[in-house]
Amino acid sequence: MNPKFHLASSNLNFYPRSQVIHEGVEYGLAQTDNEPRLAVLADSNNPALAAFTGETSPLQNRTLCLCPLNAHNAAALRAQLPWLQPRPLGLATSAGLGDRLGLATPGHVRAVRAVGGGIAPIFAQQSMREMARTGRNPQLVMDNATWGTFQEGWQDGVGADADHLKVPADIDICLAAGFTFFTIDPGEHVDNRAETADLNLLRELAEKLPAEVGPGASGLLGKDFVIEGLSIHFDEATLLKAAVKYGKAVAHVAMMYRHLEQAAGPRPFELEVSVDETEQPTSHSEHAYIASELKRLGVRWVSLAPRYIGRFEKGVDYIGTVAAFESDLAGHAEIARHFGPYKLSLHSGSDKFSIYPAAMRQTRGLVHLKTAGTSYLEALRTIAAVNVDLFREIYIFARQRYETDKLSYHVSAKLERAPQPEVVSDWPGLLEQFDAREILHVTFGSVLTEKTTDQKWRFYDRFMDLLRANPEAYANNLEKHFIRHLQPFLLAE
Ligand SMILES: [Zn+2]
């Protein structure tokens, strides 16, 4: 304990890593009777005190303010402690550890710290879709991550990913909440007819493209790119297929980028482009087309998520041949080095243990790993260990929801292959069964928002109370799980 830390004499029960002195003001996160609160101690006339709202009392000739963990105080804390403010991460090897519950950041911080801090972390990250599913909003996602980062004393910097943004209004709300990493998803503007269209149809569809990406605008016709081991030739069919498939998406990204640039003003931000949720893989020539066109239209981006070959299903390992993935990825990485450099992003990146080494090798560290739902599964693992009855209830409900909830995800689990609840004896072990794992993964929104006939939460309160009552167990599960995710992304010494 720091002898100069006067808060220590307050008899408050502090999270040890949260205690910090900055510009003469002491801060700490304290566990009070029924909730954690922020403690701020300073001379009474210190302007930093006025930034916070809470109960004040005298302590050793100073003023102690005990503050509830609300949005106002989270913003004030970010303003006072600059390392809590999200910032662009640039080309550093990075990982986004999304949290759908608002309780996972402490475990995430511990995992990043455990591997030596060589990976730039994003703790605030949620897509608009997942927020809608759980009744959360960008400010809440940001603030939950702030409190967790503060609790664990992480001062080495954080990014914040506003994930899968589709319209300009998404940008505005996330910018206001303090996000700095904007993932633009133009997936709805990808035209899959290009995959099967003949040259005549391609010509016809190309005529209908927006003018700024219309035929001829790219200047790519007849061009050759020889990039390291890769050679790409844009004959008419190759170019038209790429333009028809991705032209509208490119125009959409450019529109979103201009909106972001204007809305952000002087505030720094970085952009990711993600087309990972499309039907068909992104070919190398299509990737080159996207990058060349985005550059031509003045877009600057730090990472890009093509749709890779094979299957990236939620919460399970890569499905496909790892060697084939690696050689496909090698081409994407060459393109990213040539047109950027920018990072390749691995969406649905959780639990893809078999491909992490290849991803690191081929990108040479220019890679961003994105995970989210796997932290929810670790919450379920925590629940399974302390309250099997609740976990069983959730599993039975998840099975009922699966056929509906799976529709907006890439999953191949089959209900009939997942163990019937009556025969399960090892409940935590259920999380290792492929089908059960996917079923539990994609039904999180229903589990967290289901209400009983008298309008009470069916699971949410019990779920969250249990995690709050067992924070160390949850953090330990997360730490263990994410060390496995992060270790393969450390640069070799
Ligand atoms: Zn994604």
Residues whose N, C-alpha, C, O or C-beta is under 5 A from the ligand:
A	BS01	ZN	D276 H347 S348
